[in-house]
Amino acid sequence: MSALTLVEAVRTALARAMEEDPRVLVLGEDVGRDGGVFRATEGLFERFGPERVLDTPLSEALFTGLAVGLGAQGFRPVVEFQFDGFLYPAIDQLVNHAGRLRARTRGRLSCPIVLRAPFGGGIRAPEHHSESPEGLFAAIPGVRTVVPSSPARAYGLLLAAIRDPDPVVFLEPKRIYRAFREEVVDDGAALPLDRAFVLREGRDLTIVAWGALVREALQAADRLAEEGVSAEVLDPATLAPLDVETILASVGRTGRCLIVHEAPPSHGPGAEIAALLAAEGLFSLLAPVARVAAFDVPTPLPRLEGVFLPNVADILEAARRLLAHR
């Protein structure tokens, strides 16, 4: 057991998967000798060699297509994108090929690929380096979208994603890459996909958050506890498909739901969770579903990042409004 940062946990999971399965390959821009922009693949080139850790040309569409072909032929490629804003060329391959391959071939072929990308704000980078595009990928049929929120969950969920027979978009919140350490056992044990994690139990309010904002949600829950409020904190982790049962069960216990995410509020997983509660959990609700999110505008330049990103104070304000409904 070691105390690892999130980026170290990703690297440890990659090494474990490559050691256990020779079909696992790592490819992307500068993932070899340079070890990636955030050093997530550092040391893998020296350990596994250039045939399994491949530096690619500067073309996201090209190497995503390469990964689809490799996956269809039995390999398990893990593709690194340098930043979230560079994922968009991959959507063509995901929509038209990776997500359809199992259905197109009536199960004869699958596409076990993982597309990894650091995502979200908080490091004062330019706009294409600070976006939260999870809603775009969660809307693609046949593709899983997974967001870890801690080193231990990054390790276990990445192993599960690599072993899954279908494509997974794995979004790593870069703001917490090195923000804290957590004990991680490198035993090769995967965490379940499609399962939400109840990180804190409560009776008065359910806070649903993912990615970097899970930390703020837990901090807000601590502050609410000082006021006598018991908040349950839920991390969906897999945004597509959602763990409907766990979300409904939690809100059934608390009667209130606050959804917290970094992406713009419209047309994303937060809206999907709200719609789910309206359709299947309406009679459990003691108050309208509330959301804390960014704004429906492009990610601003770094000087406005503090205004754009939700924080603990925003969560507390929204929670108190919800609790005022009796």
C-alpha positions in Angstrom: 0.0 0.0 0.0 1.3 3.4 -1.0 0.1 7.0 -0.6 -0.4 8.1 -4.2 -1.6 11.2 -6.0 -4.2 10.8 -8.6 -1.8 11.0 -11.5 0.5 8.5 -9.8 -2.5 6.1 -9.3 -3.2 6.4 -13.1 0.4 5.5 -13.9 0.3 2.6 -11.4 -2.9 1.2 -13.0 -1.5 1.5 -16.5 1.7 -0.4 -15.4 -0.4 -3.1 -13.7 -2.6 -3.5 -16.7 0.4 -3.7 -19.1 2.2 -6.2 -16.9 -0.8 -8.5 -16.7 -2.0 -8.3 -20.3 0.4 -8.0 -23.3 -2.6 -6.8 -25.4 -2.6 -3.5 -23.5 -0.9 -0.7 -25.4 -0.4 3.0 -24.5 -0.4 5.6 -27.3 -0.7 9.3 -27.8 1.4 12.5 -28.2 4.6 12.5 -26.1 3.6 9.5 -24.0 6.9 7.7 -24.6 10.2 9.2 -23.6 8.6 12.4 -22.3 6.0 10.5 -20.2 3.1 12.7 -21.2 2.2 16.3 -20.5 1.3 15.6 -16.9 3.8 12.7 -16.6 1.0 10.1 -16.3 3.0 7.6 -18.5 6.4 8.4 -17.1 8.6 5.3 -17.0 6.4 3.1 -19.1 8.4 3.5 -22.2 11.6 2.3 -20.4 9.7 -0.5 -18.8 7.7 -1.9 -21.7 9.4 -0.6 -24.8 8.5 1.3 -28.0 6.2 -1.5 -29.3 3.8 -1.0 -26.4 4.2 2.7 -25.6 3.8 4.5 -28.9 4.4 8.2 -29.6 1.9 9.3 -32.3 1.8 12.2 -34.8 -0.1 15.3 -33.8 -3.5 14.1 -35.1 -6.1 13.1 -32.6 -8.4 11.8 -35.3 -5.6 9.6 -36.7 -4.6 7.9 -33.5 -8.2 7.5 -32.3 -8.9 5.7 -35.6 -5.8 3.6 -35.0 -7.0 2.6 -31.6 -10.4 1.6 -33.0 -8.7 -0.7 -35.5 -6.4 -2.1 -32.8 -9.3 -2.7 -30.5 -11.3 -4.5 -33.2 -8.3 -6.8 -33.8 -8.0 -7.9 -30.1 -5.6 -5.3 -28.6 -6.6 -3.1 -25.7 -5.2 0.4 -26.5 -5.2 3.2 -24.0 -5.0 6.5 -25.7 -3.9 9.7 -23.9 -5.1 13.1 -25.1 -3.0 16.0 -23.8 -6.0 18.1 -22.8 -9.8 17.9 -22.7 -10.2 20.4 -25.6 -8.2 18.0 -27.9 -10.8 15.3 -27.5 -13.2 16.7 -30.0 -11.6 15.2 -33.2 -12.1 11.8 -31.5 -15.9 12.2 -31.5 -16.1 11.2 -35.2 -14.5 7.8 -34.5 -16.5 7.3 -31.3 -19.9 8.1 -32.8 -19.4 6.4 -36.2 -17.3 3.4 -35.3 -16.2 2.6 -31.7 -19.7 3.0 -30.2 -21.4 1.0 -33.0 -18.9 -1.8 -33.6 -20.6 -4.4 -31.3 -24.0 -3.7 -32.8 -22.8 -3.4 -36.3 -21.2 -6.8 -36.3 -23.9 -8.4 -34.2 -21.4 -9.1 -31.4 -18.6 -10.6 -33.5 -16.4 -7.6 -32.8 -16.0 -5.3 -29.8 -13.9 -2.2 -29.3 -12.1 -2.3 -26.0 -10.4 1.1 -26.1 -9.9 3.7 -23.4 -9.5 7.4 -24.2 -7.9 9.2 -21.3 -7.8 12.9 -21.0 -7.1 15.5 -18.2 -10.2 17.7 -18.0 -11.7 20.6 -16.2 -10.4 23.9 -14.8 -8.5 25.0 -11.8 -5.0 25.2 -13.1 -5.4 28.6 -14.9 -4.8 27.2 -18.3 -6.3 28.6 -21.6 -9.8 27.8 -22.7 -9.1 24.6 -24.7 -7.2 23.3 -21.7 -9.8 23.8 -19.1 -13.2 22.5 -20.3 -15.6 19.9 -19.0 -17.0 18.2 -22.0 -18.4 15.1 -20.2 -21.9 15.8 -21.5 -20.8 15.4 -25.2 -19.3 11.9 -24.5 -22.1 10.7 -22.2 -24.5 11.3 -25.0 -22.8 8.8 -27.4 -24.6 5.4 -27.4 -22.3 2.4 -26.8 -19.6 4.5 -25.1 -19.0 4.7 -21.3 -18.0 8.0 -19.7 -16.1 7.6 -16.4 -14.7 10.3 -14.1 -12.6 9.4 -11.1 -12.5 11.7 -8.1 -9.7 10.3 -5.9 -6.5 8.3 -6.4 -8.0 5.0 -5.2 -11.0 5.4 -7.5 -8.7 6.4 -10.4 -6.7 3.2 -10.0 -9.7 0.8 -9.7 -11.8 2.5 -12.3 -9.0 2.7 -14.9 -8.3 -1.0 -14.5 -12.0 -1.7 -15.0 -12.1 0.5 -18.1 -9.1 -1.2 -19.6 -10.6 -4.6 -19.0 -14.1 -3.6 -20.3 -15.0 -5.0 -23.8 -16.4 -1.7 -25.0 -15.0 1.9 -25.5 -14.6 4.1 -22.4 -13.9 7.8 -22.2 -11.9 8.3 -19.0 -11.8 11.9 -17.9 -9.2 12.7 -15.2 -9.8 16.0 -13.2 -6.4 17.7 -13.6 -7.0 20.1 -10.8 -6.6 17.3 -8.3 -3.9 15.4 -10.2 -1.4 16.3 -7.4 -3.7 18.0 -4.8 -3.7 15.2 -2.2 -2.5 11.7 -1.6 -4.5 8.6 -0.7 -3.6 5.0 0.2 -3.8 2.8 -2.9 -3.2 -0.9 -2.9 -1.6 -2.0 -6.2 -3.2 -5.4 -6.2 -4.9 -5.3 -9.6 -8.4 -5.1 -8.1 -10.8 -3.1 -10.2 -13.7 -1.1 -9.0 -17.1 -1.6 -10.6 -18.1 0.5 -13.5 -21.7 1.8 -13.7 -21.9 2.0 -9.9 -22.2 5.2 -7.9 -20.2 5.6 -4.7 -21.8 6.8 -1.5 -18.9 8.7 0.1 -20.9 10.0 3.1 -24.2 8.9 4.4 -26.9 11.4 5.4 -30.6 11.9 6.0 -31.4 15.5 5.1 -30.0 16.2 1.7 -28.3 14.3 -1.2 -25.4 16.0 -2.9 -24.4 14.4 -6.2 -21.0 15.5 -7.5 -18.2 14.2 -9.7 -14.6 14.9 -10.6 -12.7 17.6 -8.7 -15.9 19.0 -7.2 -16.4 15.9 -5.0 -13.8 17.4 -2.6 -15.9 20.7 -2.4 -19.1 18.6 -1.9 -17.5 16.8 1.0 -16.2 20.0 2.5 -19.7 21.5 2.2 -21.1 18.5 3.9 -18.7 19.0 6.8 -19.8 22.6 7.1 -23.5 21.6 7.0 -22.9 19.1 9.7 -21.7 21.9 12.0 -25.2 23.4 11.4 -26.9 20.2 12.3 -27.6 19.1 8.7 -26.8 15.6 7.6 -25.8 15.6 4.0 -25.3 12.4 1.9 -22.6 12.8 -0.8 -22.8 10.6 -3.9 -20.2 10.3 -6.6 -21.7 8.7 -9.7 -18.2 8.1 -11.2 -19.7 6.5 -14.3 -21.8 9.2 -16.0 -23.0 7.0 -18.8 -24.6 4.7 -18.0 -25.8 6.2 -14.7 -26.4 4.1 -11.6 -30.1 5.0 -11.4 -30.9 2.8 -8.5 -28.3 4.3 -6.1 -29.3 7.8 -6.9 -33.1 7.1 -6.5 -32.4 5.2 -3.2 -30.4 8.1 -1.8 -32.9 10.8 -2.7 -35.7 8.5 -1.4 -33.9 8.6 2.0 -33.2 12.3 2.1 -36.0 13.9 0.0 -33.7 16.6 -1.4 -31.1 16.6 -4.2 -28.4 19.1 -5.1 -26.4 18.3 -8.2 -22.9 19.8 -8.4 -20.7 19.8 -11.5 -18.2 22.0 -13.3 -19.7 21.8 -16.8 -22.3 24.2 -18.1 -25.8 23.3 -16.7 -27.6 22.7 -19.9 -27.9 19.3 -21.7 -25.4 17.4 -19.6 -25.4 14.6 -17.0 -26.7 17.0 -14.3 -29.8 17.7 -16.4 -30.2 13.9 -17.0 -30.1 13.2 -13.2 -32.7 16.0 -12.6 -34.9 14.5 -15.4 -34.5 11.0 -13.8 -35.7 12.3 -10.4 -38.6 14.1 -12.0 -39.7 10.9 -13.8 -39.0 8.3 -11.2 -38.4 10.0 -7.9 -40.9 12.8 -7.8 -42.9 11.6 -4.9 -39.7 11.3 -2.8 -38.9 15.0 -3.2 -39.5 17.5 -0.5 -38.1 20.3 -2.6 -37.3 21.0 -6.2 -34.0 19.5 -7.5 -31.3 22.1 -7.4 -28.0 22.5 -9.4 -24.7 24.2 -8.9 -22.8 24.4 -12.1 -20.7 26.7 -14.3 -22.4 29.0 -16.9 -23.7 28.3 -20.4 -20.7 30.1 -22.0 -17.4 29.0 -23.3 -14.8 28.5 -20.6 -13.3 31.9 -19.9 -9.7 32.9 -19.8 -7.8 32.2 -16.6 -8.5 35.6 -14.8 -12.2 34.7 -14.7 -11.8 31.1 -13.7 -12.6 31.8 -10.1 -15.9 33.3 -11.0 -16.7 30.6 -13.5 -16.0 27.5 -11.4 -18.4 26.4 -8.6 -17.0 26.4 -5.1 -17.9 25.5 -1.5 -19.8 28.7 -0.9 -22.0 28.1 -3.9 -22.8 24.6 -2.7 -23.6 25.8 0.8 -25.9 28.6 -0.5 -27.8 26.2 -2.8 -28.1 23.6 0.0 -29.5 26.1 2.5 -32.1 27.2 -0.1 -33.1 23.5 -0.5 -33.3 23.0 3.2 -35.6 26.0 3.6 -38.4 24.1 1.7 -40.5 22.4 4.3 
